[in-house]
Amino acid sequence: MSDPFNPELPSIEHLQARARKRLPRFAYEYLSGGCFSDINIQRNTDDIREVLLRPYYLRDYPGSNMETEIFGKKYSAPFGVAPIGLQGLMWPRATEILAEASHKHNIPFILSTVGTASIEKVAELTEGEAWFQLYHPAEEEMRDKLLTRAAEAEVPVLVILGDTPTFAYRPKEIKNGLSIPPRMSLRNIFQMCTSPTWSITSLFAGIPEFKTMKPYIPKGLNMKHLGEFMNKTFSGRLSEDRIKAIRDKWQGKLVLKGVATCEDMEKAVSLGVDGVIVSNHGGRQLDAGQSTIKPLAEIAKEFKGKTTIMMDSGIRSGSDVACTMASGAEFTFLGRSFMYGVGAMGKRGGEHTMIMLKRQLQQVMEQVGCERVEDLHKHLIAD
């Protein structure tokens, strides 16, 4: 089999540009867009790239090792695939493609509750190594059903979502009438016709569905009623009581995603979570908020050693991974970056992107003279 790395697409920026050409506009805008004016999406990446690393050239240097251990498992790199909803809408079978690639490359994959593959399918593809992100249901009965299925699938890490307490105001999605399947407006039909590879692949893959939620969705709902059902079923706002209840029921590792302040971090530690992901949901929820790298530094300074501290949002390269690790993260996750890879290259896109990020990170570590990712903080040029 040929090498999945394509030298014609050597960066996330190249992958994004190609994905934009291959995806219907409504699918691309769902992937790339944020809320209001998309301000915090760019701020996330811009602020990471203000971080500077100090190179040491005149040292004995045996080489770099990017292996990273968290929750008792050693991964091949300090990054994984963040949870994204509606992946199968953006590219057919994208969830399965990324789950399989993650397992092959020994990095964690997080399945979203509103992903387009089921807990059981992803557990099978990853041999029980995928993590699961719980979008908190409004009713305890639904919560318990999902927790039971995750436990029966032997999911090792449960991620509970804290950074989407409300549905975001996303003008592009409103205009595009985004749903599964997409609304058949003349505009959307034209966009599908001008994206033949996406359309043909979608035809063979079938209509994407919320596979994890499928057993609970009444049959025969039209798109309007499906949307009403999903809105009624989920309540994204977490509370200390909700987290306590999950902590009591879940026997595996528990991670809280969406911490953005030291105040919330202190509560998370007191509630006994095993880790947190500093996140602003990829800049998709609050344009007026901070980037993720800003609170990460404060949180790591005060809470390092008390729980595992990770980060997502805005990471677009191996250099960004290095700067995030140097700023205090013990692990990182990327969402859009991997989806740009799949959108650009289809079933080979996941592997291509993982290989690319590993090569980029290795080059940075070798350039600054860092042997282990946990030592990247020693290369940080502090403000």
N, C-alpha and C positions, 0 to 999 in steps of 0.2 A: 504493500500500500504506500502511496506517495506521502511525502511530508505534508501535514495539514497546514503548516505555516506558509503563507503566501507573501513573498517579499514585495509584491505590489501594494500591499496594505500593511505597512510597518508601524502604524500608530492608531490610537483610538480616533484621532481626527480623520484619518483616511477611511477607517471603517464607518464612521458616522456619515461622511460624505457619500459613500457608496450605498449605505443603507437608505439614505434619504432618496436616492434615485430608484431603489428597488421596492420600497414600501409605498402603499397608497398614502396620500397625504394625511388622512385622518389617523392612520396607525402610527405614522412617523411622529405626528404632533402629540399623540398620547405619550409616546416614549420620550420624546425630547423636551416636552413642555412642562411647565410648573403652574403656579397659581398667579393670578393677577397679571403682572408684567414680566414674569420670569426673572426677577432681579436676583433672588437668592440662589438660583441655580448657578449663575456665573460667579456670584460671590463665594460660594463654596470652593470652587476650583481656584479662583484668584487668590484667596487667602492661604490656601495650602502652598501656593507657589511663591508666597512671600517668605516661607520658611527657607533658611539657608543652612547648608551643611559644610563642615570644615574638613578638608582633606588632609591626610597625613601621608606624605610621599616617602619620607626617608625612614621607613620602619621595615623590620622583617615582616613579611606578609605571606602566610601559607596558603591563602585563598579564602573564598567566602562560602558560607553554608547558610542557606535561607530556610532550612527546616525549622519549624516552630511547633511547640507543644502547648496545647490548651485542653483543659478538661480531660487530661490523661491520655490524649491521642496526639501523635506526632504527625503534622501535616508537612507536605513538601514545600510549601510557601506560606508566607504570613498574610494571605488574602483568600477570600472565598466569594461565593456568589450570593448577593443579597436577594431577599424576597421581592418579587415583582408580581403584581396582579395582572391578569389578562395577557400573559405572555403569548398564549396561542393565537391571540388576535393580531399581535404585532408580527409574529412569524409562526406558521403552523408547526406544532410539536416543539416549540422553543423550550418549554419546560423539560421535556424528555431529553432534548439535545444537550442542554446545559447540565442536567443531572448526570447523564452518562459521562460527559466530558469531565465533570468534577470528580467523579469516582475514579476515572482513569488517571487523572493527574493528582489524585490524593489531596484535594482541597475541599472544604465544606460547601455544601449546597443547602440553601434555606428555601423551603417551599412555603409559599403564601397560602393562607386559607382560601383566597380567591384566585389561586392559580388554576391553570387549565390541565392539570394532571392530579390524580388523587394521591392521598397520603400513601396508600398501599402500593400504587404503581411506582412512585418515586422511591419508596423503601426497597422495592424489588430491584430497581435499576441501580441503586447505590449499595445494595447488600446491607441495608439497615443502617447506613451511615449518614443519611440526610437529616438535617434539622427541620423543625416545623415551626412556622410563625403563626401564632393564634391571634386572629382579629377578634377581639372579645365579643361574644354574642350578648344580646340583651337579656336572654333567659339562661338561668343556671343549667336547665336540662340540656340545652344545646351545647353549652360549654362542656358539660360532663361527657356527652356523646363524643365530641371531638377529642377530648383528652383521653378517653378510653381507646379510641381508634389509634391515636398516636402511640399510646403505651403498647397496644397489641402489635403495632408495626415495629416496635422496639426502637422508636425514635430516641436518640441519645440526648438531644438538647431541645428543649422547648423555648421558643422566643415569644414573649408577649409584647404586643405592640402598644406603645404609649404615645407616639407622636402624631396620631390622627384622631384627636378627640372629636372632630367635626369634619363634615365633608367639605373639601376645599372648593374655593371659587376658581374654576379653571375655564377661562373664556374660550379657549380653543376647543375643549371638549364639549362645551355647551353649544357652540356653533356647529360642530361636526355631528352632534347627536350621537355621541359614542355609546355603543351598547354591544352586546353579543347576541346574535350577529349584528354588525353595524347597520344603522338605519339606512334603508334603501332610498335615500334622496338621489336626485339626479346628479348632484355634485359627487356623492360617494360612489355611485355607479361608474361615473366617468373616471374617478381616481382608480378604481379597481381595473377598469379596462386599460388604463395606461400603465398598469403594474402587472404584466402578464405572468412573470415568474411567480410572484406572490399569489396571484389568482389561481393558477394551475396547481400549485402546491397546496393551496387551501382546498381546492376542489377534491383532491385525492385524500387529504387529511380529514376532511369533514368539518362541520361547524364546531368551533371551539365551545367548550362548556365549562362551568364551574364544577369540575369533577369531584372534588372533596365534598362539596355541598349538594351534589346531585341527589343523593338519597332523601334529602329533606325538602327539596323544591317540589311543590305540587305540579303535577303534569298538566300540560296544555296552556301554560301561562304565555300570554303575548309579552312583548318586550316591556311595555309599560308596567304590566302587573309583575313581571320578574323584577324590575327595578324597585317597585314598591315592596316586594317581598324581601329583597336583600337589605333595603334601607330599614325595614322593620326588624329584621333578624339581628342586625349588628348594632352595637353601641360602642364606639371606639374609645370612650373616655374611661381610663383606668382610675382606680382609687386604691388606697391602702387596703381596704377590706377585700377588694377583688383580688389583689395580688396575694394577700394572705391566704385566701381560699384556694387559689391555684397552688401556692407553695405547699399547703397541707396535702393536696391531692396528688401532686406530681412528684414522683420518686426520682426522676432523672435530674439532669442539670437544668437550671432555670435562668434565662437571660431576659433582661428588660431592655427593649429597644426604644430609643427616643429620649434618653436622658440628655438634658441640655443645660442644667444648672447644678451647682454644688448642693443646693437645698434638696432637689429631687434625688441627687446621688446619695445623700445622707439617709434619706428615707429608704431608698432601694437597698442599701447595705443593711439597715436595721431590719428589713423584711426578709433577709436571708437569701437574696438572689445570688447565684453563682457568678454572674457577669452582667455587664451592661454594654450596650452599643450606643455610643454618643452619636446622635443622628437628628437631622431635621427633615427626614423623609425625602431626601434628595432635593430639598428646596421646593417641594411640591405643596407645602401647606401654609407657609408664612413668609411672604416676601419681606416683611419688616423685621425679621429675626436675624440673629447672628449666623455666621457660617459655623460649621461643626468644629473646625480646627481651633477656633477661639476658646470655647469652653473646655475643649479637650485638655488643653495645657493646664488650666486651673484645676480641673477634676483630677487629672493624673498626679499633680503635685500634692493634693490633699488626701487622695484615697488609694494611691498605688499600694498594692499589697493587701488591701482589704477585700478586694474582689477583682475579677478579670475585667479589664477596661479595653473595649474595642471601639472602632469608629467606622461609619460609612458616610456617604454623601460627598460628591465632588471629586472623588479620586478617579483620575483618568490616565495614569501611567505608572510604570514601576518606580519612577522618581517620586511621584506623589505618594506611593506606598511608603517609600523610604522616609520621606519628610513627615508623614503621619506617624510612623513608628518612632521616629526621633523625637516627636512632640509629646510622646507619652502613651500612645496606643500599644497594646500587646498583640493586636490582630486587626485586620481591616477587611471591609467588604465593599464590593463594587456591584452595582446593578445595571445602570444604563450601558456601561462600557461593554459588558458581556452581551447585552441585547443588540448593541450596534454590530458586534461581531457576527451574531446569528443573522441579523437583518442583511448584512453585507455578503455573507458567505453560506448561509443556510446551515446544513448539518455539520459542515466543517468549521463553522465560525466559533464555536465554543472552544475547541482545542486550539485553534489559531490564536485566539485572544489570550488564553492561559499561557501558551508557549511564549508569546510576545511579552507579556508582563513579567514572566520569570526572567527572560533575557534582559529586559530593561533594568529590573531590580538588581540582577547580578552585576551588570555594568556599573551601576551607581555604587554598590558595595565595594567593588574592586577599585573604583576610582578614588573613593575616600579612604580606602584601607580598612574597611570594617569586616571582621571575620564572621560575626553572628548578628542576626537581626536584632537580638535583644541588646546589642551594644550600640545601636545606631544613635541612641540618645547622647552618647559621648561625642558625637560629631555635630551636635546641634549648636549653631551660633545663636545664643540667646539675645533677646532685645536689650 
